[in-house]
Amino acid sequence: MRRDKTFLSAALFFVLSVGTLPAQLSGQTPNPNAIALLRWYPANLATQFSTGLKQPTGIAFDGQNMWVVGTGNDSISKIRACDGALLGTFLVGAAPFGVAFDGANIWVTNQNDKTVSKLRSSDGKVLGTFTVGTTPTGIVFDGSSIWVGIYGQRELVKIRISDGTTLLTTKLSGSPLGMAFDGANVWVTLGTNEVSKVQVSSGTVMGTFAVGTNPQSAVFDGSSIWVSNVTSGNVTKLRASDGTVLGTFTAGTGPDGLVFDGTTIWVANFNSANVTKLRASDGKNLGTFNLPGQPGLAAFDGANVWITINSGTTVSKM
């Protein structure tokens, strides 16, 4: 029997209008991109892809592909987001950690080389290797420049993307790890149980704010900054405009990687080998999902959350 398209459209409109959603989504708002793809399930941890790497850590999305850093073999892999196909693995520097996309190129921090590598995203060709300082860790793109946290020197450096020239250096009160960009400022987690807000135009530290114990990653949700606190087992939500703490929310054991999917915050818990999903509006716990190993960092591809499995060789797509 031929299906009536008008009837099906009306039925879908009715479901969305009255809120008669599957039980898995009760009490939460699904990501609009997931709705567009008819993804009604909350998370699917059966999907694992090989990275070809040892100790996958950092991860970034370039609009089509996921780029995953392998700390254990000084390489980065390119994985097609739609089906998890491994498209290539490329050598970078020693002990790579963080990765960022600038719209055309992939940037990787190399902890043991005091450098960052720049690779062309189309084919993985290394376009340059630039000296930045002792133990570079976190990295983020601000729309025009790359920012790198220099853990060993308690500094933040701003790099010109065209040629890798260091444009400015900002001194910090602690050693930087995770980083996030809020549209005007870079937020940096510090080993001193604090997070600093740095203006990208001038490199001025606009404020340093207390969070939990041993903060690691940071992510911006459009109005607030979220920070994972490894030792205290929670995440802190701060108002981006002035650093006011808006809440502290329990996660798993050893929360590390963070990512925002448009409506929720995902927290990768290293020590408990799972991920916690928090509603961004109020921090409500929407679920905890087991992982096949200890997770590293996380990224969002527009519909799915990807989390590196640092204790193994794979990446999880949720």
C-alpha positions as CSV (number, residue, x, y, z in Angstrom):
1,M,0.0,0.0,0.0
2,R,1.3,3.5,-0.9
3,R,2.1,5.6,2.0
4,D,0.6,9.1,2.1
5,K,3.4,11.6,2.6
6,T,0.9,14.3,3.8
7,F,-0.3,11.9,6.5
8,L,3.3,11.0,7.6
9,S,4.3,14.7,7.8
10,A,1.2,15.5,9.9
11,A,1.9,12.6,12.2
12,L,5.5,13.7,12.7
13,F,4.3,17.3,13.4
14,F,1.9,15.9,16.0
15,V,4.6,13.9,17.7
16,L,6.9,16.9,17.9
17,S,4.1,19.3,18.9
18,V,2.6,17.3,21.8
19,G,5.9,16.0,23.1
20,T,5.1,12.3,22.7
21,L,8.7,11.2,22.4
22,P,10.3,7.9,23.1
23,A,10.9,7.2,26.8
24,Q,14.6,7.6,26.4
25,L,14.1,11.3,25.8
26,S,11.6,12.0,28.6
27,G,12.6,15.0,30.6
28,Q,15.3,16.2,28.2
29,T,15.6,18.2,25.0
30,P,17.3,16.3,22.2
31,N,19.8,18.0,20.0
32,P,18.1,19.5,17.0
33,N,20.7,18.0,14.6
34,A,20.0,14.6,16.1
35,I,16.2,15.1,15.4
36,A,17.0,16.0,11.8
37,L,18.8,12.7,11.4
38,L,15.9,10.8,13.1
39,R,18.2,9.8,15.9
40,W,15.8,9.1,18.8
41,Y,18.1,7.1,21.0
42,P,20.1,8.8,23.7
43,A,23.4,7.1,23.2
44,N,24.8,4.1,21.4
45,L,28.1,2.8,22.8
46,A,28.3,-0.2,20.5
47,T,30.0,2.0,17.9
48,Q,33.7,1.8,18.3
49,F,36.3,2.6,15.6
50,S,40.0,1.8,15.5
51,T,42.3,4.8,15.4
52,G,45.5,3.0,14.6
53,L,47.0,4.7,17.5
54,K,48.3,4.1,21.0
55,Q,46.8,6.2,23.8
56,P,44.4,8.3,21.8
57,T,44.0,11.6,23.6
58,G,43.0,14.8,21.9
59,I,40.3,15.0,19.2
60,A,38.9,17.6,16.9
61,F,36.3,17.8,14.1
62,D,37.1,19.5,10.8
63,G,33.5,19.6,9.4
64,Q,33.8,16.1,7.8
65,N,36.4,14.1,9.7
66,M,37.6,13.5,13.2
67,W,41.3,14.0,13.9
68,V,42.6,11.9,16.8
69,V,46.0,12.3,18.5
70,G,48.0,9.3,19.6
71,T,50.3,10.2,22.4
72,G,51.9,6.7,22.4
73,N,53.1,6.7,18.8
74,D,53.6,10.4,18.0
75,S,50.9,10.4,15.3
76,I,47.5,11.8,14.4
77,S,44.8,9.9,12.6
78,K,42.0,11.2,10.3
79,I,38.7,9.3,10.6
80,R,35.7,9.9,8.5
81,A,32.9,10.9,10.8
82,C,30.0,9.4,8.8
83,D,31.2,5.8,8.9
84,G,34.4,5.7,11.0
85,A,36.7,4.8,8.1
86,L,40.4,5.4,8.9
87,L,41.6,7.7,6.1
88,G,45.2,8.1,7.2
89,T,47.7,8.3,10.0
90,F,50.4,11.0,10.0
91,L,53.5,11.6,12.1
92,V,53.7,14.7,14.2
93,G,56.0,15.6,17.1
94,A,56.9,13.7,20.3
95,A,54.0,13.0,22.8
96,P,51.2,14.9,21.0
97,F,48.4,16.0,23.2
98,G,46.0,18.7,22.1
99,V,44.5,19.3,18.6
100,A,42.5,22.2,17.0
101,F,41.1,23.0,13.6
102,D,41.5,26.5,12.1
103,G,39.1,26.2,9.2
104,A,41.7,24.7,6.8
105,N,44.5,23.2,8.9
106,I,44.9,20.9,11.9
107,W,47.2,22.1,14.8
108,V,48.8,19.6,17.3
109,T,50.7,20.3,20.5
110,N,53.8,18.2,20.9
111,Q,54.6,18.0,24.6
112,N,58.1,16.6,24.5
113,D,59.3,18.6,21.5
114,K,58.3,22.1,22.7
115,T,56.5,22.5,19.4
116,V,53.2,22.6,17.6
117,S,52.6,20.9,14.2
118,K,50.4,22.4,11.4
119,L,48.9,19.9,9.0
120,R,46.7,20.5,5.9
121,S,43.4,18.9,6.7
122,S,42.7,17.8,3.1
123,D,45.7,15.4,3.0
124,G,47.5,15.5,6.3
125,K,50.6,17.0,4.9
126,V,52.8,18.7,7.5
127,L,53.0,22.4,6.6
128,G,55.2,23.5,9.5
129,T,56.5,22.8,12.9
130,F,56.9,25.8,15.3
131,T,58.7,26.1,18.6
132,V,56.4,27.5,21.4
133,G,57.8,26.5,24.8
134,T,58.2,23.8,27.4
135,T,55.4,21.1,27.4
136,P,52.7,22.6,25.2
137,T,49.3,21.1,26.2
138,G,45.9,22.7,25.5
139,I,45.2,24.4,22.2
140,V,42.3,26.4,20.8
141,F,41.4,28.5,17.7
142,D,39.9,32.0,18.2
143,G,38.7,32.6,14.7
144,S,41.9,34.2,13.5
145,S,44.8,32.9,15.7
146,I,45.8,29.7,17.5
147,W,46.4,29.8,21.3
148,V,48.6,27.3,23.0
149,G,49.0,26.6,26.7
150,I,52.7,26.2,27.7
151,Y,52.5,24.0,30.8
152,G,56.1,24.0,31.7
153,Q,56.4,27.8,31.7
154,R,53.0,28.9,33.0
155,E,52.3,30.8,29.8
156,L,49.8,31.2,27.0
157,V,51.0,32.0,23.5
158,K,49.1,33.4,20.6
159,I,50.2,32.1,17.1
160,R,49.6,33.6,13.7
161,I,48.1,30.8,11.6
162,S,49.7,31.8,8.3
163,D,53.3,31.2,9.4
164,G,53.4,30.1,13.0
165,T,54.8,33.3,14.4
166,T,54.2,33.9,18.1
167,L,52.3,37.2,18.3
168,L,52.2,37.5,22.1
169,T,52.8,35.7,25.4
170,T,50.7,35.9,28.5
171,K,52.0,34.9,31.9
172,L,49.6,32.8,34.0
173,S,49.4,32.1,37.7
174,G,49.5,28.3,37.2
175,S,50.2,25.7,34.6
176,P,47.7,25.6,31.7
177,L,45.9,22.5,30.5
178,G,42.4,22.7,29.0
179,M,41.2,25.7,26.9
180,A,38.0,27.1,25.5
181,F,37.1,30.2,23.5
182,D,33.9,32.2,24.3
183,G,34.0,34.6,21.3
184,A,36.2,37.2,22.9
185,N,38.3,35.5,25.5
186,V,40.2,32.3,26.0
187,W,39.6,30.4,29.2
188,V,42.4,28.3,30.6
189,T,42.3,25.7,33.4
190,L,45.2,26.0,35.8
191,G,46.8,23.4,38.1
192,T,46.2,25.9,41.0
193,N,42.4,24.9,41.2
194,E,41.6,28.0,39.1
195,V,40.6,29.0,35.6
196,S,41.8,32.2,34.0
197,K,40.0,34.4,31.4
198,V,42.3,36.0,28.8
199,Q,41.2,38.6,26.3
200,V,42.3,37.5,22.8
201,S,42.8,41.0,21.4
202,S,45.4,42.0,24.0
203,G,46.4,38.9,25.9
204,T,45.3,40.6,29.2
205,V,44.2,38.4,32.0
206,M,40.6,39.6,32.7
207,G,40.2,37.5,35.8
208,T,41.2,34.3,37.6
209,F,38.4,32.3,39.3
210,A,38.3,29.4,41.7
211,V,36.9,26.1,40.6
212,G,37.3,22.5,41.8
213,T,40.3,20.5,42.6
214,N,42.8,19.8,39.7
215,P,40.8,21.3,36.8
216,Q,41.4,19.8,33.4
217,S,39.2,20.6,30.5
218,A,37.0,23.6,29.6
219,V,34.1,24.1,27.2
220,F,31.8,27.0,26.3
221,D,28.1,26.5,25.9
222,G,27.1,29.8,24.4
223,S,26.8,31.7,27.7
224,S,28.7,29.7,30.4
225,I,32.1,28.1,30.8
226,W,32.2,24.5,32.1
227,V,35.3,23.1,33.8
228,S,36.0,19.5,34.8
229,N,37.7,18.9,38.2
230,V,39.5,15.6,38.2
231,T,40.2,15.2,41.9
232,S,36.9,16.6,43.3
233,G,34.9,14.5,40.9
234,N,32.7,17.3,39.6
235,V,32.3,20.1,37.0
236,T,31.9,23.8,37.7
237,K,29.7,26.1,35.6
238,L,30.7,29.8,35.5
239,R,29.0,32.7,33.8
240,A,31.3,33.7,31.0
241,S,30.7,37.5,31.4
242,D,32.1,37.8,34.9
243,G,33.3,34.3,36.1
244,T,30.5,34.0,38.7
245,V,30.1,30.3,39.7
246,L,26.6,29.2,38.7
247,G,26.8,25.7,40.0
248,T,28.9,22.7,40.8
249,F,27.6,19.3,39.6
250,T,28.7,15.8,40.4
251,A,30.1,13.7,37.6
252,G,31.9,10.3,37.6
253,T,35.3,9.5,39.1
254,G,38.1,11.6,37.5
255,P,36.2,13.8,35.1
256,D,38.4,15.0,32.3
257,G,37.2,15.6,28.7
258,L,34.2,17.9,28.1
259,V,32.1,18.7,25.1
260,F,28.9,20.6,24.4
261,D,26.4,19.2,21.9
262,G,24.0,22.1,21.7
263,T,21.8,21.2,24.6
264,T,23.9,19.1,27.0
265,I,27.4,18.8,28.4
266,W,29.1,15.4,28.2
267,V,31.8,14.6,30.8
268,A,34.3,11.9,30.1
269,N,35.2,10.3,33.5
270,F,38.7,8.8,33.2
271,N,38.8,6.7,36.4
272,S,35.3,5.3,36.2
273,A,35.5,4.6,32.5
274,N,32.1,6.2,31.7
275,V,30.6,9.4,30.5
276,T,28.1,11.6,32.3
277,K,25.5,13.7,30.4
278,L,24.4,16.9,32.1
279,R,21.6,19.3,31.0
280,A,23.4,22.6,30.2
281,S,20.6,24.8,31.5
282,D,20.7,23.5,35.1
283,G,23.3,20.7,35.4
284,K,20.7,17.9,35.8
285,N,22.2,14.5,35.4
286,L,20.5,12.9,32.3
287,G,22.4,9.7,32.4
288,T,25.7,7.8,32.7
289,F,27.0,5.6,30.0
290,N,29.8,3.0,30.2
291,L,32.8,3.1,27.9
292,P,35.1,0.3,26.9
293,G,38.1,1.8,28.6
294,Q,39.4,5.0,30.3
295,P,38.4,8.0,28.2
296,G,40.5,10.9,27.1
297,L,39.1,14.0,25.4
298,A,35.9,14.6,23.4
299,A,34.5,16.4,20.4
300,F,31.1,16.9,18.7
301,D,30.4,16.4,15.0
302,G,27.0,18.1,14.8
303,A,25.0,15.1,15.7
304,N,27.3,12.7,17.6
305,V,29.7,12.9,20.5
306,W,33.1,11.3,20.0
307,I,35.3,10.3,22.9
308,T,38.9,8.9,22.7
309,I,39.6,5.8,24.7
310,N,43.0,6.7,26.2
311,S,43.6,3.2,27.8
312,G,43.1,1.5,24.4
313,T,43.4,2.2,20.7
314,T,39.8,3.2,19.8
315,V,37.4,6.1,19.7
316,S,33.7,5.8,20.8
317,K,30.9,7.5,18.7
318,M,27.8,8.2,20.8
